[in-house]
Every structure is written in C-alpha cells, then in structure tokens.
Amino acid sequence: MQVLGFDPSLTNFGWAVHDPDIIGVARCPSRGRFQTSSKQLFIDRYIEMRSRVIALVQGQGIYRVGVEYPIFNDLWSEGMYGLFLFTCEALREVGADVVFFSPGQLKAHARYFLDRPKGWVMMKPDMVEAARADTGGSGRWNHNEADAYWVARSAAQFWMLLDGAIDEKDLTPLEHKQFMSIHTYKRGKRAGKTVHRGILYREDERFFRWSGGEDGTTTER
C-alpha cells in the first residue's frame, strides 16, 4: 500500500510517496514540490494548489493520504490554515482518505527513528537525514519533501493499523501513544472518566474516510 504525504506551503508545498513494503530508495518512488509566486493574487495561489493536489492524487492513483496541519498562533497561521482547508477540500473532492499529524508529532517520529536523545530539537537537516536514512541513505532531499515523506511514513503506519494489516505489537512506543492512547483520570472532578486520545478513536476529527469505504477500501472511480 502506497501512501501520499503532504507538507502544505504556499511557496514550497512538499509531497512524497511512501511504500512500506519496500526497503531502500524505492521506498519513496516519487516526491516533489508545488510552488507559487508571491506576485500572484492570494486566492489564485490557493486555487492553484488545490488543483495540483487533485491532479497529483489522481495521477498517482493513491487515495490514502497524510497531511501536516498548521501550527496555530504562529507566523501567518491564518494563511496556512486557509491552505490546509483548500487541501482538505481537494482531498474530499477526489475521495481520498486522510489522517492529520501535527508538526511536533512528525518530528517526534523522525527523532525516534534517528535515536536522538530526549529533548533534541529536530531541525530541517535532521528531518532530511531521517528521510535519507529510511530510504537507503542516498539522494539529495529538499526539507519540504523530507517533511512530506515523514507525513506519508507515519500515515502508512496508521492506515495499516486501521486496516488490520499490522497490530499493536508492530507499533513503536511512540506510534502506540499517538494512535491508541487511552487515559483514565484518577483525581479531581474528572476522576474515573476515560478519554480516548489516540488518533484511532477520533474519526471525523483527526482522520476521515472520504473514499466512502468503512473498511478503508475505495469506491469505484
């Protein structure tokens, strides 16, 4: 099962494909970036990105997707959220299943993979190093593509878990926490209440099956 990963940006919108069944360079059979000019009318940039997302999904024939969602209250967060919404609308239009990851979650996956020490701040070179290492250690990577690759890689683990292709024992401790975390309060007013925090329990909030298949299968296209 191949999965597409997206790292939305108006200047360098990174995308990458991850194939969990392959080891080496072919583990990422394709990757790239969409670019728009700041001289374009802002709404035209959003529309162009939307069209490119649709064309890429349909061209690749991959309808399992992961998307990095924006950091709120950060520099120009309203504009990034607008792009995020256009991206989501495009994915729903083509009937793609999508799961969302925060930037911090993705960096945590790459940090765990590289066995960086606790508290290590993952920068752009670290994300590139992680992407190169997971795909055979060769080739030149743009950091936007590297981020998108880790979106795709993390999303692949999630979709395989949801499909039953892998189970809990196949997850890293970090993946288990992000995907399957369940917390029961022991103190205070909420004592005894159980909260399902993992992404797996948050359909129509952190992941969406817009393909129409409850088991993750896509509808006829």
C-alpha positions in Angstrom: 0.0 0.0 0.0 1.5 3.3 -1.1 0.6 6.5 0.9 1.0 10.2 -0.1 2.2 12.7 2.4 1.7 16.5 2.2 3.5 19.3 3.8 1.4 22.3 2.8 3.1 25.6 2.0 2.3 28.4 -0.5 5.9 28.7 -1.6 7.1 25.1 -1.4 4.3 22.6 -0.9 6.1 19.3 -0.3 4.8 15.9 -1.2 6.2 12.4 -1.1 5.1 8.8 -1.6 6.0 6.1 0.9 5.8 2.4 0.2 6.1 0.4 3.5 6.6 -2.9 1.6 9.9 -1.8 0.0 13.3 -1.2 1.5 15.8 1.3 0.1 15.5 4.1 -2.5 12.3 2.7 -4.0 10.7 3.1 -0.6 10.0 6.7 -1.8 9.2 6.2 -5.5 8.4 9.8 -6.1 8.5 13.2 -4.4 8.4 16.9 -5.3 7.1 20.3 -4.5 4.4 22.7 -5.8 5.4 26.3 -6.0 3.5 29.5 -6.5 4.7 33.1 -6.7 4.1 35.8 -4.1 3.3 38.1 -7.0 0.1 36.1 -7.7 -3.2 37.1 -6.3 -3.5 35.3 -2.9 -6.7 33.4 -3.9 -5.2 32.3 -7.2 -2.4 30.7 -5.2 -4.9 28.7 -3.1 -6.8 27.6 -6.2 -3.7 26.5 -8.0 -2.5 24.5 -5.0 -5.9 22.8 -4.8 -5.8 21.9 -8.5 -2.3 20.5 -8.1 -3.3 18.3 -5.1 -6.2 16.9 -7.1 -4.1 16.2 -10.2 -1.3 14.5 -8.1 -3.7 12.2 -6.2 -5.4 11.2 -9.4 -2.2 10.9 -11.3 -0.5 8.8 -8.7 -3.7 6.8 -8.1 -3.0 6.9 -4.4 -6.1 7.5 -2.2 -4.5 7.1 1.2 -3.0 10.4 2.4 -1.4 12.1 5.4 -1.3 15.8 5.9 0.6 18.0 8.3 -1.7 20.5 9.8 -0.6 24.1 10.6 0.7 25.5 13.9 -1.9 27.9 15.2 -0.9 31.3 16.6 2.3 31.1 14.6 3.6 33.4 11.9 0.8 33.8 9.3 -1.2 31.0 10.8 -4.4 32.2 9.2 -2.9 31.9 5.7 -1.6 28.4 6.4 -4.9 27.3 7.8 -6.6 28.6 4.6 -4.2 26.4 2.6 -4.9 23.5 4.9 -8.7 23.9 4.2 -8.2 24.1 0.5 -6.1 20.9 0.7 -8.7 19.1 2.7 -11.4 20.2 0.3 -9.4 18.9 -2.6 -8.9 15.5 -0.9 -12.6 15.2 -0.2 -13.4 16.1 -3.8 -11.3 13.2 -5.1 -12.5 10.8 -2.4 -9.2 10.3 -0.6 -8.8 9.0 3.0 -6.7 11.4 5.1 -5.1 11.5 8.5 -3.7 14.6 10.2 -0.4 15.0 12.1 0.9 18.0 14.0 4.5 19.2 13.2 5.6 18.1 16.7 4.2 14.6 16.2 6.1 14.2 12.9 9.4 15.5 14.4 8.9 13.0 17.2 8.7 10.1 14.8 11.8 11.2 13.0 13.7 11.8 16.3 12.7 8.3 17.5 13.9 6.8 14.2 17.3 8.5 14.4 17.6 7.6 18.1 18.2 11.2 19.0 18.4 11.9 22.8 15.4 13.2 24.7 15.0 16.9 24.3 16.8 17.0 21.0 15.3 19.8 18.8 14.6 18.5 15.4 15.7 21.0 12.7 15.4 20.8 8.9 18.7 19.0 8.5 17.6 16.4 11.0 14.4 15.7 9.0 16.4 15.4 5.8 18.8 13.0 7.5 15.9 10.9 8.7 14.3 10.7 5.3 17.6 9.8 3.6 18.3 7.1 6.2 14.9 5.5 5.8 15.3 5.4 2.0 18.7 3.9 1.7 20.8 6.9 2.6 21.2 8.3 -0.9 20.0 11.1 -3.0 19.5 14.8 -2.3 16.5 15.8 -0.4 14.7 19.2 0.0 13.5 19.7 3.6 9.9 20.2 2.4 10.0 16.8 0.7 11.6 15.3 3.8 8.8 16.6 6.0 6.2 15.3 3.5 7.9 11.9 3.5 7.6 11.6 7.2 4.0 12.5 6.9 3.5 9.7 4.5 5.5 7.2 6.5 3.6 8.0 9.7 0.3 7.9 7.8 1.2 4.5 6.4 1.5 3.0 9.8 -1.8 4.5 10.9 -3.7 3.2 7.8 -2.2 -0.3 8.1 -3.2 -0.4 11.8 -6.7 0.7 10.9 -7.0 -1.9 8.2 -5.7 -4.7 10.4 -2.6 -5.2 8.3 -0.5 -4.6 11.4 -1.4 -4.7 15.1 -0.3 -3.1 18.3 2.9 -5.2 18.6 4.1 -3.8 15.3 4.0 -0.2 16.5 6.8 1.7 18.1 6.0 3.0 21.6 5.6 6.5 20.2 3.2 5.3 17.5 1.2 3.4 20.1 0.9 6.5 22.2 -0.2 8.7 19.3 -2.5 6.2 17.7 -4.0 4.3 20.6 -3.6 6.4 23.8 -6.4 5.9 26.4 -6.3 7.9 29.6 -8.4 7.4 32.8 -8.4 10.3 35.3 -7.6 9.3 38.8 -8.1 12.6 40.6 -10.2 15.7 40.6 -13.6 16.3 39.2 -13.0 14.0 36.2 -11.8 11.1 38.3 -12.9 7.8 36.8 -13.6 9.3 33.4 -11.8 7.6 30.5 -10.7 9.7 27.5 -9.7 8.1 24.1 -7.0 10.5 23.0 -5.4 8.4 20.2 -6.0 9.2 16.6 -7.5 5.8 16.0 -10.5 6.8 18.2 -11.0 10.2 16.6 -12.6 9.6 13.2 -14.1 12.7 11.6 -11.8 14.8 13.7 -8.2 13.6 13.1 -8.9 11.2 10.3 -11.5 11.0 7.5 -12.5 8.2 5.2 -13.7 10.2 2.3 -13.3 7.2 -0.1 -16.7 6.0 1.2 -15.3 2.6 2.3 -15.8 1.9 6.0 -13.0 -0.6 5.9 -10.7 1.7 4.1 -11.4 0.4 0.6 -12.0 3.0 -2.1 -15.1 3.4 -4.1 -15.1 2.8 -7.9 -13.6 5.8 -9.7 
